[in-house]
């Protein structure tokens, strides 16, 4: 990925990226984003990277032999340590709304950050708030105290997070608002799309923040705003 685009994506929030994708596509209707309210360990940070995917479960003990579980766990960590960078760990908790296993705590987030990943996206649970490493935001389904019987079920597979299907290698942007998949076809125009969007929004935002803003000022600003968008 172009480093200029990468730096820009790290600075803007996910709603901005969502809108910019529609700017590049020239239409509304982009729908590859999460649904519902998620929680974020670092509200001021965004993550961007290529998805490294897996599935876990924790509500019940694993039924496979311990050596099978351990071998898969080590395969998982090897998989997360490899692949294109920047990367994002995208891990589906198969326990869904009943999830209790806080896979994302101080130790696991520190390991993943050490592997060079830029964050984690999950429908599951996180914990150890206040002890998670800086520069590795976690966007999760909930917060809880226990790891339960957490174990890896699958890796390098399609996963589903809050209504969003993610395939390995897809480009993710996520923050406290949720997450989205950036379509491959818009990447080339995304920098220009974001810059155009931000410039257009200033047409309304600057007058609205100024002293003396009234309906007449709004009407003029909105007319200029609509003209800039056509």
N, C-alpha and C positions, 0 to 999 in steps of 0.2 A: 504494500500500500504506500502511496505517496506520503512522505513524512509531513508535508504541509497539511494535507487533508487529515492525517492522523492527529496532529496537534490541534487542529480546529475541532475535530469531533470530541476530543477530550475536554474542550472548553465549553461546549454548548450542551444544553440539556436534551433529554430524549424527545419532549414535545417539539422542540425546534427541528430536530432531525426528521421527525414524523412529517411535519409541515414541509420541510425542504424536499423530502422525497416526492411529495405531491407537486411541488414546483417543477422538479425535474421531469416528472411524468406528464405534467401539463393537465392534470385532472385530479379531482378528489376521488376518494374511495380506497386508498391504501389501507389494508387491514391486517398486516402481519405484525400485530402487537399483542401484548398481554391484556387480559381482561381482569378487572377487579383490583382491589387495593393490596399492595405488597408492602413489605417493610425493608428499610435500607439501613445498613450499619453506618454509612457515611453519607448523610444527606447532601453534602456539598460536592460529592464526587460522582463522575460518570465513568463507566467502563466501556471500552470498545475493543473488539478482537474477534478472531475466528473461533467458532465454537468447537470445544472438545467435550464430547457428550458422554453421559453415563446414566445408569439407573441404580438406585439404592432402595433398601427397605430397612425398617428398624422396629416395627411394631411387634413382630414375633421373631423368635430365634430362627436362624437359618436351619434348613433341613438337610443341607448337603454336608459332606464330611469336612472337618476343620481344615484339612490340607487343601481341599478344593477351594474353600473360601479364602484361605491365605494366598494361594496361587493367583486367584482372580484379583485379590486386593493388590498384590504386587504388580500384576499386569495393568491394573488401573493406574497406579502411580507412574509406571513407565510410560503409559500412553499420555498421561497429563504432562509429563516432562518433555514430550516430543511435539512435533507438529509446527505449523506456521505460527509466527508471532507478529503482532500481539495476539494472545489467545485469551479466551474466556471459558472457564469451566461452567458447563450447562448441565446440571444434574437433576433429573426427575426423581422425586421420592414417590415410589409406587404406593405408599400408604395414603397418599392424597390428603384429603381434609382431616384424616385421623392421624396424620404424621406426628410422631413424638420424638424422633431421633435427631438431635441437633448435631448433624454431621459437620457443620461449619462452626467450629470453635477456634480457640487460639492456636492450637497445634496444627490443625488441618489447613487453616487459612495461611499460616506461616509457611508450611510446606509448599502449598500451591504458589504463593508469591515467590518463594525461592526458586521454583521451576520457571519463573518468568511470565506467569499468567497475570492478567490485569484485573481479575475479579471473578466472582462466582454468581451465577443466576440459578435459582432453585425454587421449586414450589414447597420445599421442605423447611427445616428448622435451623436456626442459628442460635448461638449462645456466646458467652464470654464477652459481652459488650463492654467496651472500655479496655479490653486486652487484645483486640484484633489488630493486626499490623496496619500501619498507615499505608495508603496507596493500594489497598486491596479491598474495594467495597464489595459487600455481599448484599444482593437483592434477593429476599427470601419470602416464603409464605407466612412464616410465623417466628416467634422467639420462644425458646423453652430451655429448661435446665438440664435435661438428660440426653445421653446419647442412645438410650434404649439398646436394642440389639442390632445396631446399624451394620449393614454389610452390603457389598457391591453385588448387584445382580447382572448387569450388562454394561458394556462400554462400546464406544464408537457406533452408536445407533441413533435413530431418530427418537427424540424425546418431546414431551409435551409439558409446557410450563404455563399455568394460568391461561389456558386456551391457545397458546402459541406453540405451534409445531416447529421444531428446530432440527435441522440435519447437520451432521458433522461438517465443519468447514464453513458454515454460513457466517456472515459478518453480523455481529451483535452490537447493539448500543443499548445501554441500560443505566438507569439511575433511580432516584426515589419515586419516579412516576411509573416505573415498570420497565419493560424491555420491548425491543423490536428487532426484526431481521431486515437489514439493508439489502434490497435486491441487487444482484450483481450488475444488472443493466443500468443502474443509476449512479454507480460509483464514480464514473468518469465525470459526471456533471454535478456531483454533490457539493463540491466546494463552492462552485458558482451559485448553486441553488441556495445554500445556506447564506452566503454573502448577500445575495439578492433579497432573500427573505428578511434578513436583519435590517437592511437598508430601507425596505418598504415599510416595515413596522415602525421605524423611527418617524415616518411621515405623520403618524397618528400619536405615537407615544410622546414625542417632544412637545407638541402643543398641549397635550393633555396634562403634562407635568409642569407646564409654565403657569405663572401667575396670570389671572384674568381669563382663564379658559372658560368659555361659555358655549352656548349652542351654535352661535354663528362661527366661532373658531372651529368647533367640531365639524360643522357642515362643510367648511372649506377644506379641512384636513381630510375628511372622509372622501370627498370628491377626488382629491389628489391621490389618496390611497387606492381607490378603485381604479383610477386611470393607470396608476403604476402597475397594477396587477393584471391589466389586460394586454 
